[in-house]
Amino acid sequence: MTSLQETVARIGPLSVSAMEAARARQDQLTKPQGSLGRLEDLSIRVAGITGNPRPVIRHKAVIVVAGDHGVAAEGVSAYPQEVTAQMVYNFLRGGAAINVLARHVGARVVVVDAGVAADLEPHPALKIRKVGYGTGNIARGPAMTREQAVQALETGIALVEEELPQGLDIIAPGDMGIANTTPAAAIAAAVTGLSPAEVTGRGTGVDDAGLARKIAVVEQALRVNQPDPKDGVDLLAKVGGFEIGVIAGVILGAAAHRVPVVLDGFICTAGALVAAAVAPAVTASCVAGHNSVEPGHSAMLRHLGLVPLLDLNMRLGEGTGAVLAMGLVEAACKILNEMATFAEAGVSEKSV
């Protein structure tokens, strides 16, 4: 397994030469320059991430990571904790939203148990990588030890490296974990400096009383744990989750191997905040798939300097918004690769 330190050392800047070559080709394609807007920018960004001036997106994967949270005991979710394990089985049967949308865009789904609070039945499509059986209750103390936080990050890195031999041109992390919007809100507040009330939403659909209780729990978690927002490992250990840590590791591992990462919603972007605190250069490899309804998500994206591709009022998680956005990334690269230049098409260029 590649260590966290080795992975961070491999994360470099975007390839300027690849981006310049991609931009030059975009400017020669049979269209007014800039007329395809953000699709043009997206193809250039992917060229920079991959180091290939003509990037091709064929092999797509979404890694759905599941974990439970001790903070569920504080009544912060509308659903009972056992739903986490039940949904893992649903993923394995191919019956969840992420399975449907992944089939739609041609992405393979990798299901990972990073910390479900139960022993799951073995399944050939399930990767059991338990860091623990659910985190500690962050309202009462840290989510995990620092050693477990590093283990979660390195597990995510290893998952990326396991997928590389099958072909991996783009990756999206997804999440499943009852109560996980509470640690995500704590991470968002710690990193952005906004108040818990500004970044905490209804998650699975709690009522007004549930939302007030959830905000109070996030406030208490920050007060009790005092996470250091500049130390990604400390941030994860104090107020994170096992699946959030593995997601952060997936992002780090993908960046180290020059694989574009499409971020999903609130939970995955909390993982991106952790990853960016570990290695700030990692954000250059990230594309924001969509803007979640969760109020803290847009603040997270602003902090990372990312603009979402889609805004569909989604808040499911699982990687659903990210895999939809994968189709746009693929389309952007196809434009760059398959569209004719003025010279190739024998079309006259702009004369004034």
C-alpha positions as CSV (number, residue, x, y, z in Angstrom):
1,M,0.0,0.0,0.0
2,T,1.3,3.4,-1.0
3,S,1.8,5.6,2.1
4,L,0.0,8.9,2.6
5,Q,3.3,10.8,2.4
6,E,4.4,9.1,-0.8
7,T,1.1,10.0,-2.4
8,V,1.1,13.6,-1.3
9,A,4.6,13.9,-2.7
10,R,3.4,12.8,-6.2
11,I,0.6,15.4,-6.5
12,G,1.9,18.1,-8.8
13,P,0.5,21.0,-10.7
14,L,-1.5,20.8,-13.9
15,S,0.5,20.3,-17.1
16,V,0.8,23.7,-18.7
17,S,2.0,22.3,-22.0
18,A,-1.0,19.9,-22.3
19,M,-3.4,22.8,-21.5
20,E,-1.8,25.1,-24.0
21,A,-2.0,22.4,-26.7
22,A,-5.6,21.7,-25.9
23,R,-6.5,25.4,-25.9
24,A,-4.8,25.9,-29.3
25,R,-6.8,23.0,-30.8
26,Q,-10.0,24.3,-29.3
27,D,-9.3,27.6,-31.0
28,Q,-9.0,25.9,-34.4
29,L,-12.2,23.8,-34.2
30,T,-15.1,24.7,-36.5
31,K,-16.9,27.1,-34.2
32,P,-16.5,30.7,-33.0
33,Q,-13.8,30.6,-30.2
34,G,-15.4,30.2,-26.8
35,S,-18.8,29.3,-28.2
36,L,-19.0,26.1,-26.3
37,G,-18.3,27.9,-23.1
38,R,-17.5,25.8,-20.1
39,L,-17.2,22.6,-22.2
40,E,-14.1,24.1,-23.8
41,D,-12.6,25.1,-20.4
42,L,-13.4,21.6,-19.1
43,S,-11.6,19.8,-21.8
44,I,-8.6,22.0,-21.3
45,R,-8.7,21.3,-17.5
46,V,-8.8,17.6,-18.1
47,A,-5.8,17.9,-20.4
48,G,-3.9,19.6,-17.6
49,I,-4.9,17.0,-15.1
50,T,-4.0,14.1,-17.2
51,G,-1.0,15.6,-18.9
52,N,-2.5,14.6,-22.3
53,P,-3.4,17.3,-24.7
54,R,-6.1,15.0,-26.3
55,P,-7.6,13.2,-23.3
56,V,-10.0,10.4,-23.8
57,I,-12.6,9.3,-21.3
58,R,-13.4,5.6,-21.7
59,H,-13.0,3.9,-18.3
60,K,-15.2,5.4,-15.6
61,A,-15.6,4.3,-12.0
62,V,-17.6,5.4,-9.0
63,I,-16.4,4.2,-5.6
64,V,-19.3,4.2,-3.2
65,V,-18.0,4.2,0.4
66,A,-20.2,3.3,3.4
67,G,-19.6,4.0,7.0
68,D,-21.6,4.6,10.2
69,H,-21.5,7.4,12.7
70,G,-21.7,7.4,16.5
71,V,-23.3,10.8,16.3
72,A,-26.5,9.1,15.0
73,A,-27.2,8.5,18.7
74,E,-28.0,12.3,19.0
75,G,-31.0,12.0,16.8
76,V,-29.6,13.9,13.9
77,S,-31.0,11.7,11.1
78,A,-34.6,10.9,10.0
79,Y,-33.5,7.3,9.4
80,P,-32.2,4.6,11.7
81,Q,-28.6,3.6,11.5
82,E,-29.3,0.1,10.1
83,V,-30.3,1.7,6.8
84,T,-26.5,2.1,6.0
85,A,-26.1,-1.7,5.8
86,Q,-29.4,-2.2,4.0
87,M,-28.4,0.3,1.4
88,V,-25.0,-1.4,0.8
89,Y,-27.0,-4.6,-0.1
90,N,-29.1,-2.5,-2.4
91,F,-26.0,-1.2,-4.1
92,L,-24.7,-4.7,-4.5
93,R,-28.1,-5.8,-6.1
94,G,-27.9,-2.9,-8.5
95,G,-31.1,-1.3,-7.3
96,A,-30.0,2.1,-6.0
97,A,-30.0,5.4,-7.8
98,I,-26.2,5.3,-8.2
99,N,-26.5,2.0,-10.0
100,V,-29.1,3.3,-12.4
101,L,-27.1,6.5,-13.2
102,A,-23.8,4.7,-13.4
103,R,-25.3,2.3,-16.0
104,H,-26.6,5.3,-17.9
105,V,-23.1,6.8,-18.3
106,G,-21.2,3.5,-18.5
107,A,-19.4,3.7,-15.2
108,R,-18.5,0.7,-13.0
109,V,-19.6,0.8,-9.4
110,V,-17.2,-0.2,-6.6
111,V,-18.9,-0.7,-3.2
112,V,-16.7,-0.4,-0.1
113,D,-17.4,-1.0,3.6
114,A,-15.2,1.5,5.4
115,G,-16.9,1.4,8.7
116,V,-20.5,0.0,8.7
117,A,-21.5,-0.8,12.3
118,A,-22.3,-4.4,11.4
119,D,-20.6,-7.4,9.7
120,L,-21.8,-7.5,6.2
121,E,-22.3,-10.7,4.2
122,P,-19.4,-11.4,1.8
123,H,-20.2,-10.5,-1.8
124,P,-17.8,-10.7,-4.8
125,A,-18.6,-7.0,-5.5
126,L,-18.1,-5.8,-2.0
127,K,-14.7,-4.6,-0.8
128,I,-14.5,-4.8,3.0
129,R,-12.0,-2.3,4.2
130,K,-13.3,-1.6,7.7
131,V,-11.4,1.0,9.7
132,G,-13.9,0.5,12.6
133,Y,-17.5,-0.4,13.3
134,G,-18.8,3.2,13.1
135,T,-17.1,6.3,14.4
136,G,-17.2,7.7,17.9
137,N,-19.9,10.2,18.7
138,I,-18.4,13.6,17.7
139,A,-20.7,15.4,20.1
140,R,-18.9,13.6,23.0
141,G,-15.3,13.2,21.7
142,P,-13.3,12.5,18.5
143,A,-14.6,10.5,15.7
144,M,-11.5,8.3,15.5
145,T,-7.8,8.1,16.4
146,R,-5.2,9.9,14.3
147,E,-3.9,6.4,13.3
148,Q,-7.4,5.5,12.0
149,A,-7.6,8.7,10.1
150,V,-4.4,7.9,8.3
151,Q,-5.6,4.3,7.7
152,A,-8.8,5.7,6.1
153,L,-6.8,8.0,3.8
154,E,-4.4,5.2,2.8
155,T,-7.4,2.9,2.2
156,G,-8.8,5.4,-0.3
157,I,-5.4,5.6,-2.0
158,A,-5.2,1.8,-2.3
159,L,-8.7,1.6,-3.8
160,V,-7.6,3.9,-6.6
161,E,-4.5,1.8,-7.2
162,E,-6.6,-1.3,-7.3
163,E,-8.8,0.2,-10.1
164,L,-5.9,1.4,-12.3
165,P,-5.1,-2.0,-14.0
166,Q,-8.8,-2.2,-15.2
167,G,-8.5,1.2,-16.9
168,L,-9.3,4.4,-15.1
169,D,-9.8,7.7,-17.0
170,I,-12.1,9.4,-14.5
171,I,-13.4,8.6,-11.0
172,A,-16.1,9.8,-8.7
173,P,-16.3,9.0,-5.0
174,G,-19.8,8.4,-3.5
175,D,-21.0,8.0,0.0
176,M,-23.5,6.1,2.2
177,G,-23.8,6.6,5.9
178,I,-26.7,7.5,8.1
179,A,-26.0,10.8,10.0
180,N,-23.0,11.6,7.8
181,T,-24.2,15.1,7.0
182,T,-23.5,16.1,10.6
183,P,-19.7,15.4,10.5
184,A,-19.7,16.9,7.0
185,A,-21.3,20.1,8.4
186,A,-18.7,20.1,11.2
187,I,-15.9,19.9,8.6
188,A,-17.5,22.6,6.5
189,A,-17.8,25.0,9.5
190,A,-14.3,24.3,10.7
191,V,-12.7,24.9,7.3
192,T,-14.8,27.8,5.9
193,G,-15.2,29.7,9.2
194,L,-18.9,29.9,8.8
195,S,-21.2,29.1,11.7
196,P,-22.8,25.7,12.0
197,A,-26.2,27.3,11.4
198,E,-25.0,28.5,8.0
199,V,-23.7,25.2,6.8
200,T,-26.0,22.6,8.4
201,G,-29.0,21.4,6.4
202,R,-31.8,18.9,6.8
203,G,-29.8,15.9,5.4
204,T,-32.3,13.0,5.1
205,G,-35.2,15.3,5.8
206,V,-35.3,16.2,9.5
207,D,-38.0,18.6,10.7
208,D,-37.4,22.0,12.2
209,A,-36.8,20.6,15.7
210,G,-34.4,18.0,14.2
211,L,-32.5,20.7,12.3
212,A,-32.2,22.8,15.5
213,R,-30.9,19.7,17.3
214,K,-28.5,19.0,14.5
215,I,-27.0,22.5,14.5
216,A,-26.6,22.3,18.3
217,V,-24.8,18.9,17.9
218,V,-22.4,20.4,15.3
219,E,-21.7,23.3,17.6
220,Q,-21.0,20.9,20.4
221,A,-18.7,18.7,18.3
222,L,-16.6,21.7,17.3
223,R,-16.4,22.9,20.9
224,V,-15.5,19.5,22.3
225,N,-13.0,18.5,19.7
226,Q,-11.4,21.8,18.5
227,P,-10.3,20.4,15.1
228,D,-7.4,22.1,13.3
229,P,-8.7,23.0,9.8
230,K,-5.1,23.3,8.5
231,D,-4.3,19.7,9.5
232,G,-6.4,17.4,7.4
233,V,-5.6,14.3,9.5
234,D,-6.6,16.1,12.7
235,L,-9.7,17.4,11.0
236,L,-10.7,14.0,9.9
237,A,-9.9,12.3,13.3
238,K,-11.7,14.9,15.3
239,V,-15.0,15.4,13.4
240,G,-14.9,13.2,10.3
241,G,-16.1,9.8,9.3
242,F,-14.5,6.6,8.0
243,E,-16.2,7.0,4.6
244,I,-15.3,10.6,4.5
245,G,-11.6,9.7,5.1
246,V,-11.6,7.0,2.5
247,I,-13.2,9.5,0.0
248,A,-10.5,12.0,0.8
249,G,-7.9,9.2,0.1
250,V,-9.6,8.4,-3.2
251,I,-9.2,12.0,-4.2
252,L,-5.6,12.1,-3.2
253,G,-4.8,8.9,-4.9
254,A,-6.5,9.9,-8.1
255,A,-4.7,13.2,-8.2
256,A,-1.3,11.5,-7.6
257,H,-2.1,9.3,-10.7
258,R,-3.3,12.2,-12.8
259,V,-6.9,10.9,-12.9
260,P,-9.7,13.5,-12.9
261,V,-12.0,13.4,-9.9
262,V,-15.6,14.4,-10.2
263,L,-17.0,15.5,-6.8
264,D,-20.5,14.7,-5.8
265,G,-22.3,16.6,-3.0
266,F,-22.0,17.6,0.6
267,I,-20.3,14.5,2.0
268,C,-17.8,14.0,-0.9
269,T,-16.9,17.6,-0.8
270,A,-16.2,17.3,2.9
271,G,-13.8,14.6,1.8
272,A,-12.3,17.1,-0.7
273,L,-11.9,19.6,2.1
274,V,-10.0,17.0,4.1
275,A,-7.9,16.1,1.1
276,A,-7.1,19.8,0.3
277,A,-6.0,20.3,3.9
278,V,-3.6,17.4,3.5
279,A,-2.4,18.4,0.0
280,P,-3.6,21.8,-1.2
281,A,-2.6,21.0,-4.8
282,V,-5.2,18.3,-5.0
283,T,-8.0,20.7,-5.8
284,A,-6.6,21.2,-9.3
285,S,-7.6,17.6,-10.1
286,C,-11.2,18.0,-9.0
287,V,-14.2,18.9,-11.0
288,A,-17.4,19.9,-9.1
289,G,-20.1,17.7,-10.4
290,H,-23.1,19.5,-9.0
291,N,-24.4,21.9,-6.4
292,S,-26.3,20.1,-3.6
293,V,-29.4,21.5,-1.9
294,E,-27.5,21.2,1.4
295,P,-26.7,24.8,2.4
296,G,-23.1,24.3,3.2
297,H,-22.2,22.7,-0.1
298,S,-21.9,25.9,-2.1
299,A,-19.7,27.4,0.7
300,M,-17.4,24.3,0.5
301,L,-17.1,24.7,-3.3
302,R,-16.3,28.4,-3.0
303,H,-13.6,27.6,-0.5
304,L,-12.1,25.1,-3.0
305,G,-12.5,27.5,-5.9
306,L,-14.7,25.1,-7.8
307,V,-17.8,26.0,-9.9
308,P,-20.4,23.1,-10.2
309,L,-21.4,21.8,-13.6
310,L,-25.0,21.0,-12.6
311,D,-27.6,22.3,-10.3
312,L,-30.5,20.0,-10.2
313,N,-31.8,20.4,-6.6
314,M,-30.2,17.0,-5.7
315,R,-29.2,15.9,-2.2
316,L,-29.0,12.1,-2.4
317,G,-25.3,11.5,-2.3
318,E,-24.0,8.0,-3.4
319,G,-22.1,9.8,-6.2
320,T,-25.3,10.4,-8.2
321,G,-24.6,14.0,-9.2
322,A,-21.0,13.2,-10.0
323,V,-21.7,10.4,-12.4
324,L,-24.2,12.6,-14.2
325,A,-21.5,15.2,-14.6
326,M,-19.1,12.6,-15.8
327,G,-21.1,12.6,-19.0
328,L,-20.4,16.3,-19.5
329,V,-16.6,15.7,-18.9
330,E,-16.7,12.9,-21.5
331,A,-18.6,15.1,-23.9
332,A,-16.1,18.0,-23.5
333,C,-13.2,15.6,-24.3
334,K,-15.0,14.2,-27.3
335,I,-15.5,17.8,-28.6
336,L,-11.8,18.4,-28.3
337,N,-10.9,15.0,-30.0
338,E,-13.6,14.4,-32.6
339,M,-14.6,17.8,-33.8
340,A,-12.9,18.9,-37.1
341,T,-10.6,21.9,-37.2
342,F,-11.2,24.6,-39.9
343,A,-8.3,23.2,-41.9
344,E,-9.5,19.6,-41.7
345,A,-13.1,20.5,-42.7
346,G,-12.1,23.0,-45.4
347,V,-14.2,25.7,-43.7
348,S,-13.2,29.3,-43.9
349,E,-12.1,30.9,-40.7
350,K,-13.2,34.2,-39.2
351,S,-12.1,37.0,-41.6
352,V,-12.2,40.1,-39.2
